[in-house]
Amino acid sequence: MATFSGGGDKNEATERHAHVVGWGMAVPESALTNEELSTFVETSDEWIFARTGIRQRYIADEGESTATLAYKAAQQALEVADILPTDLDLIVVATSTPENIFPSTASLVQDWLNAHDAGAFDLSAACSGFVYALNMAADSIRAGSIQSALVIGAETMSRILDWQDRSTCILFGDGAGAVVLQASEVPGGVLSSVLRSDGAGSDLLGIPSVGSIDADDSRASSNGAKLYKMYMAGSEVFRFATRVISESIEQTCTAAGIQVNDIDLVIPHQANLRILQAAARKLGLDADKFMSNVERYGNTSAASIPIALCEAIEQKRVQDKDHIALVGFGGGLAWAAMLIRWGVPEPSEQHGSMFNRQRRHVQYRIAKWRSRSRRWRRRVNRKVREIRV
Ligand code: COA
């Protein structure tokens, strides 16, 4: 199991803190470049790259889904944290493209991992979903109700895009990122969060679904959006995003008692490079303090922050005791920021012990068997009841 380096002051040491101890990501096999996109949509690589900073995105094929990507990212995060799925108390999947309305994608991941002692639910807050979910999990850890949580952002945006609408279909991609959060007495981890929403902007960005007031027989809503297809007022969303990124980061710094200049790295939702550059200017921070990988993944909605976090760690841009700001923004309108003081697990622990790795693999195999046998038992019981009647 992951351990923490570094001490802390004695007063804080008796408190519970929520630390990120594991991380992982997964994207589909196939990438779709701007050039390829421009063969079936009226657009160009030059236009897309100049306006958004995007060059390509990953698109799920038939065998891939929100849950399969979430599962892969989760397995990696458990590996880094070196804990067993059975140690998890909670699984939250932030997504706007769930596998089903219900059961939750989190429940599927729970079953596939054999995390049989974990509660599981999906959280809907669009591109801010991962920060919302991390905040919920961190608060549960700090309140003492759970010890460890798996928090995932996972999306298959390609399935809700209108591929005829060049103003939206060029922006999004598929993927998943996951972190394991764990209780610790070591000060740090999640320091503060700011969660906000402005539902008056619900007509600017969204995906109408089955319960929609506008879902009539023609399957179109009053603002022209189609059922299960994304609509967006691009320029208004752009202005909203640049405003709330800087505001919410300032608020979360104030709540944590640090200055904006003390931030070592901002890991923002990856919507558009120009949004991130404008937000950095507003905050008076160097653009290199903003992690960006939108060029390779496009906007993966709730998955973008954990994917960018994984890459920042891999590139050694996250160090022990660093102040990391996460910020999400999007449909709702909703936005959220969080400040983390990083506590990196000891390097020797980062790859997990061979023994635990084998135990995890056994548990994944057991998960399949357990799930099948439960279904089979239910079927047999049903037959027995029918025969008795
Ligand atoms: N390729 C080529 N031309 C395109 C195009 C595309 N993919 N999409 C739109 N255009 C055209 C428009 O039709 C318009 O043409 P016109 O001037 O002849 O009418 C022109 O480009 C400008 O369109 P506009 O929508 O004003 O462009 P923009 O500079 O605002 O950029 C976005 C559009 C979508 C890239 C930009 O508004 C944006 O990034 N917004 C934020 C979106 C976002 O991040 N949403 C998710 C938040 S979580």
Boltz pocket constraint, residues with backbone or C-beta under 6 A from the ligand:
constraints:
  - pocket:
      binder: B
      contacts: [[A, 42], [A, 43], [A, 44], [A, 47], [A, 48], [A, 51], [A, 52], [A, 127], [A, 166], [A, 167], [A, 170], [A, 171], [A, 232], [A, 233], [A, 234], [A, 235], [A, 236], [A, 237], [A, 238], [A, 241], [A, 271], [A, 272], [A, 299], [A, 329], [A, 330], [A, 331]]
      max_distance: 6.0
